[in-house]
Amino acid sequence: MAQRAIGRPLCAECFGRLFGRWGHGWTNPERFARIAARRPEIRASDDCELCRGAFDRIPVWVDRALRAGEGIEWHRFSCGSRWDPELLAREEALWTEIGTAWGESIRSAFNREWGKQIEARTGAVGGPQAPEIVFLADVSAGIVEITQMPLYLKGRYLKFDRSLPQTRWPCRRCQGRGCASCAGTGKTYPTSVEELLGAPALAQSGAHATKFHGMGREDIDARMLGRGRPFVLELVRPARRSLDLAALAEEIDRTVGDRVRVVDLAWADATEVIRVKEAAPEKSYRVGVRCDVPEAKVKETLSLLAGHEIAQRTPTRVAHRRSDRVRPRRIVAAELVAVTDGVYTIDLRTESGTYVKEWVEGDGGRTQPNLAQELGAPCRVEFLDVLEIHDGESGG
């Protein structure tokens, strides 16, 4: 096979790549040197028909990568490259002509050697495992593009403000562009849990934006108490990654602690987002219900409804954003805990996805059975608190 490659204008790197998967622990130039030692007539060309000197210019690509990553903190990276399709086709044709079964692609070899030199220059760790930045060399254009990987934080939040949504809520009239209805803010509500938690994180990390991933969400007018709701805060394109999480939690508590508090703040990764979004834990609530019926009737009705399944058609209040269908849910437990000024305070434990207000009030019969129907009198929710997210973590 080496005989058939004699006379082809190839550099030591590209000649060695013809046998790139032959022999472990050797560089491609070392493979070439071993072959040339046995076949003196094989010589490396200074005008390579494949790479056109790209491997000789890797130090230049290292400089370009470091310039592209200036001002960004990164300790782990990976490399990729984009090549002229005609060059890749020429390489494939050469492999076929020579009949090699051990060839290594120019892209693979370049990415590896480029990464090794970046490691040597910076002390960072290269490889495909959890890179913080990805360098892409556009070889034809002579530029390096970068992708900054997100930074993930996880924790649990408690919410004490009954006027606060979980995430930024774009104005429905202008879809976030800003109009007279929203006073130019582009938002239905002035702020959110995401923004209150995210602002200090943005300041500390220099990130461009946040994405908030919660394990479900409570109604805007509901408090989130107990151990809090699990969440992941995704920081998009962060400039700094070495954050002081204790200081960050303290800053959140200092600035918005009367509205929101974060606990158990810790590092996370993208897999935690999947876990949080796919979780379907049971939840415990405390709901205040105004209803003109005797206390004994309320207790009796709750005991009859507890442990049974209900059928909830998509509530009227969310029908504009959820498909209209009937979903089976279960009231796991229901107990009357207090009666004050005609308001019954009820503790509930429900299956994930249960709409508690609709179970209490009936939503025009869209929830069957419902508390108002079973009591035979109108019911109105006066307040709603989430007491616990039973996600299986300690205490839940």
C-alpha positions in Angstrom: 0.0 0.0 0.0 2.8 2.4 0.8 4.2 1.6 -2.6 1.1 2.9 -4.2 1.4 6.2 -2.3 5.0 6.8 -3.5 5.2 9.9 -5.7 2.0 11.5 -4.3 2.8 15.1 -3.0 1.9 14.5 0.7 3.3 16.0 3.8 4.5 13.7 6.6 1.2 14.3 8.5 -1.0 13.4 5.6 1.1 10.4 4.5 1.0 9.1 8.0 -2.7 9.6 8.1 -3.0 7.0 5.4 -2.1 4.5 8.2 -3.6 6.6 11.0 -5.3 3.7 12.7 -2.3 1.4 12.5 -0.1 1.3 15.6 -1.0 2.9 18.9 0.7 5.8 20.6 2.3 7.2 17.5 1.7 10.5 15.8 1.1 10.5 12.1 4.6 12.0 11.3 6.1 9.2 13.4 4.2 6.6 11.3 5.6 8.3 8.2 9.1 8.2 9.7 8.8 4.5 10.4 7.7 3.7 6.9 10.3 6.0 5.3 13.0 4.3 7.3 12.3 1.1 5.5 11.5 2.8 2.1 14.1 5.6 1.6 12.4 6.5 -1.7 9.4 7.8 0.2 9.7 11.5 0.8 7.5 14.1 2.4 6.4 17.0 0.2 6.5 20.6 1.2 3.5 21.2 -1.1 0.9 18.8 0.2 -2.0 18.1 -2.2 -4.4 17.5 0.7 -3.9 19.8 3.7 -2.1 22.6 1.8 0.1 23.2 4.8 -2.8 23.4 7.3 -1.0 21.3 9.9 2.1 23.6 9.7 -0.2 26.5 10.5 -1.8 25.0 13.7 0.1 27.4 15.9 -1.7 30.2 14.0 -5.0 28.5 14.6 -4.1 28.3 18.3 -3.6 32.1 18.3 -6.9 32.6 16.6 -8.7 30.4 19.1 -7.2 32.2 22.1 -8.2 35.6 20.6 -11.7 34.3 20.0 -12.0 33.2 23.6 -10.5 36.4 25.1 -12.5 37.7 28.1 -14.2 34.3 28.6 -13.3 31.9 31.5 -12.9 28.3 30.3 -11.1 25.3 31.6 -12.4 22.5 29.4 -12.8 22.8 25.6 -13.3 20.8 22.5 -12.2 21.5 18.9 -14.0 21.0 15.6 -13.2 22.1 12.0 -15.0 22.9 8.8 -13.3 21.9 5.5 -13.9 22.5 1.8 -16.1 19.6 0.6 -13.9 19.2 -2.5 -10.8 18.6 -0.3 -12.7 15.9 1.7 -13.8 14.2 -1.5 -10.2 14.3 -2.8 -9.1 12.6 0.4 -11.7 9.9 0.0 -10.7 9.3 -3.6 -7.0 9.0 -2.6 -7.9 6.4 0.1 -9.8 4.4 -2.5 -7.0 4.7 -5.1 -4.3 3.5 -2.6 -6.6 1.0 -1.0 -6.0 1.9 2.6 -8.2 0.5 5.4 -6.4 2.4 8.2 -6.9 6.0 7.1 -7.6 8.9 9.5 -9.6 11.8 8.2 -8.0 15.2 8.0 -10.7 16.6 10.2 -10.0 14.2 13.0 -6.3 14.6 12.8 -6.5 18.4 12.7 -8.9 18.6 15.6 -6.7 16.4 17.7 -3.4 18.2 17.0 -5.0 21.6 17.3 -6.4 20.6 20.7 -3.1 19.3 21.9 -1.4 22.6 21.2 -4.2 24.6 22.9 -3.7 22.3 25.9 0.0 23.0 25.9 -0.5 26.8 25.6 -3.2 27.1 28.2 -3.2 24.2 30.6 -6.9 23.7 29.9 -8.3 20.2 29.3 -9.4 19.3 25.8 -11.9 16.6 24.8 -15.5 15.9 24.1 -16.5 15.5 27.8 -18.4 18.5 29.2 -16.5 21.3 27.3 -17.1 24.8 28.5 -16.2 26.3 25.1 -16.1 24.8 21.6 -13.7 26.1 19.0 -14.6 25.6 15.3 -12.0 26.3 12.7 -13.4 27.3 9.3 -10.3 26.3 7.4 -11.4 27.8 4.1 -12.4 31.2 5.7 -9.4 31.3 8.1 -11.6 32.1 11.1 -12.4 30.5 14.4 -16.0 30.5 15.7 -16.8 29.7 19.3 -19.7 28.3 21.2 -20.0 29.0 24.9 -21.7 26.2 26.7 -24.3 27.2 29.3 -23.6 27.2 33.0 -26.2 25.4 35.2 -27.2 26.0 38.8 -29.8 24.1 40.7 -31.6 24.7 44.0 -35.1 25.2 45.5 -37.0 28.4 45.7 -39.6 29.7 48.1 -42.0 32.3 47.0 -43.8 34.6 49.4 -45.3 37.2 47.0 -48.8 36.5 45.6 -48.3 38.7 42.6 -45.1 37.1 41.2 -45.0 34.7 38.2 -42.3 32.0 38.0 -40.9 33.2 34.7 -40.9 36.3 32.6 -44.4 36.8 31.2 -44.4 38.6 27.8 -47.2 41.1 27.2 -49.9 39.2 25.3 -50.8 42.3 23.2 -47.4 43.1 21.9 -45.7 39.7 22.4 -42.8 41.3 24.3 -42.0 44.1 21.9 -43.3 46.9 24.1 -46.6 48.8 23.8 -48.9 51.2 25.6 -50.6 48.3 27.4 -47.4 47.2 29.1 -45.9 50.7 29.4 -43.1 49.7 27.0 -41.8 46.9 29.2 -42.9 44.1 27.0 -44.1 42.2 30.1 -47.4 41.5 31.7 -45.9 41.5 35.2 -43.0 43.8 36.3 -40.7 40.9 37.3 -40.7 37.1 38.1 -38.9 34.5 40.2 -36.6 33.9 37.2 -35.6 37.5 37.0 -35.2 38.0 40.7 -33.0 35.0 41.0 -31.3 35.5 37.7 -30.2 39.2 38.1 -27.5 38.5 40.7 -26.4 35.4 38.7 -26.2 37.4 35.5 -24.1 40.1 37.3 -21.7 37.6 38.8 -21.3 35.4 35.6 -21.5 38.1 32.9 -23.9 35.8 31.1 -26.1 37.1 28.3 -29.4 35.7 29.5 -31.1 33.1 31.7 -33.4 30.2 31.1 -35.4 29.0 34.0 -36.5 25.3 34.4 -38.8 24.6 37.3 -40.3 21.3 38.5 -43.8 22.6 37.6 -45.0 26.0 38.6 -47.4 27.4 41.1 -50.2 29.9 40.3 -49.1 33.5 40.4 -51.2 34.2 43.4 -50.0 31.1 45.3 -47.1 31.0 47.7 -44.4 28.3 47.4 -43.5 27.3 51.0 -42.0 24.2 52.7 -38.7 23.1 51.2 -39.3 25.1 48.1 -39.7 24.1 44.4 -36.7 22.5 42.6 -35.4 24.5 39.7 -32.4 24.8 37.4 -31.1 28.2 36.3 -29.4 28.1 33.0 -26.9 30.9 32.3 -26.5 31.5 28.6 -23.0 32.4 27.3 -21.4 33.1 30.7 -18.1 35.1 30.7 -17.2 33.8 34.1 -17.8 30.3 35.5 -16.0 30.4 38.9 -19.0 31.7 40.8 -19.3 32.0 44.6 -22.6 30.2 45.2 -22.7 31.0 48.8 -22.3 34.7 48.1 -24.8 34.5 45.3 -27.5 32.9 47.6 -26.7 35.6 50.2 -27.1 38.4 47.6 -30.5 37.0 46.5 -31.7 36.8 50.1 -30.4 40.3 50.8 -32.1 41.9 47.8 -35.4 40.0 47.4 -35.6 37.8 50.5 -39.1 39.2 51.4 -40.4 37.9 48.0 -38.2 35.0 47.0 -35.6 32.8 48.8 -33.3 30.3 47.3 -32.0 27.3 49.2 -29.6 24.4 48.5 -27.9 26.3 45.6 -25.5 24.0 43.9 -23.8 23.2 40.5 -25.7 21.3 37.9 -25.5 20.1 34.3 -27.9 19.7 31.4 -29.1 16.3 32.7 -30.6 18.0 35.7 -32.8 20.1 33.4 -34.2 16.8 32.0 -34.8 15.4 35.5 -36.6 18.6 36.7 -38.8 18.9 33.6 -39.8 15.2 33.5 -40.5 14.8 37.2 -44.1 14.4 38.2 -44.1 14.4 42.0 -47.2 14.6 44.2 -47.7 18.0 45.8 -49.2 19.2 49.1 -51.3 22.3 49.3 -53.1 24.5 51.8 -56.2 26.1 50.4 -58.6 28.5 51.9 -62.2 27.9 50.8 -65.1 30.2 51.4 -68.3 28.2 51.4 -71.6 28.6 53.3 -72.1 25.0 54.6 -71.8 23.4 58.0 -68.3 22.3 59.1 -69.5 18.7 59.6 -70.6 18.6 56.0 -67.2 19.8 54.8 -65.4 17.1 56.9 -67.6 14.4 55.6 -67.3 15.4 52.0 -63.5 15.6 52.2 -63.3 12.1 53.6 -65.4 10.9 50.7 -63.3 12.6 48.1 -59.9 11.7 49.5 -58.1 8.9 47.7 -60.3 9.0 44.6 -59.7 9.9 41.0 -61.1 13.0 39.4 -61.5 13.9 35.7 -60.2 17.4 34.8 -60.9 18.9 31.5 -58.4 21.6 30.6 -59.3 24.6 32.8 -60.9 27.6 31.2 -58.1 29.9 32.4 -55.3 27.9 30.6 -57.3 26.7 27.6 -55.5 29.3 25.4 -52.2 27.6 25.9 -53.0 23.9 26.7 -54.7 21.3 24.5 -58.3 20.8 25.4 -58.7 17.3 26.8 -59.7 15.5 29.9 -56.9 14.4 32.3 -57.4 11.9 35.1 -55.9 13.0 38.4 -56.1 11.8 42.0 -56.8 13.6 45.3 -54.5 11.6 47.5 -55.5 13.1 50.8 -57.8 15.9 52.0 -58.2 17.2 55.6 -59.9 20.2 57.2 -57.4 21.9 59.5 -59.0 25.2 60.5 -62.1 27.3 60.2 -61.8 31.1 60.5 -64.5 33.7 59.6 -66.3 31.4 57.3 -63.1 30.2 55.5 -62.3 26.5 55.6 -58.5 25.8 55.6 -57.9 22.5 53.9 -54.7 20.6 53.4 -54.5 18.5 50.3 -52.1 16.1 48.7 -52.6 15.6 45.0 -51.2 13.9 42.0 -48.9 15.9 39.8 -50.8 18.2 37.4 -53.9 18.6 39.5 -55.6 22.0 39.3 -56.6 22.7 42.9 -58.7 25.8 42.3 -60.8 24.0 39.7 -61.3 21.0 42.0 -62.6 23.4 44.6 -64.8 25.6 42.5 -65.7 23.2 39.7 -64.8 25.4 36.7 -68.3 25.2 35.3 -68.4 21.4 35.6 -65.1 20.9 33.8 -63.7 19.1 36.9 -65.7 16.0 38.0 -66.3 15.5 40.8 -65.5 18.8 42.5 -65.8 20.1 46.0 -68.5 22.6 45.3 -70.7 20.1 43.6 -70.3 17.5 46.4 -71.1 20.1 49.0 -74.1 21.4 47.1 -73.0 25.0 47.4 -70.8 27.5 45.6 -67.1 27.6 46.8 -64.5 30.2 46.2 -60.8 29.9 46.8 -59.5 32.6 49.1 -55.9 31.7 49.1 -53.6 28.8 47.9 -50.2 27.8 49.2 -47.9 25.0 48.0 -46.7 23.3 51.1 -44.4 20.6 49.6 -43.1 19.2 46.4 -42.7 15.4 47.1 -39.8 14.9 44.7 -38.1 12.1 46.6 -35.2 14.2 47.9 -34.5 14.3 51.6 -37.5 15.5 53.5 -40.0 15.0 50.6 
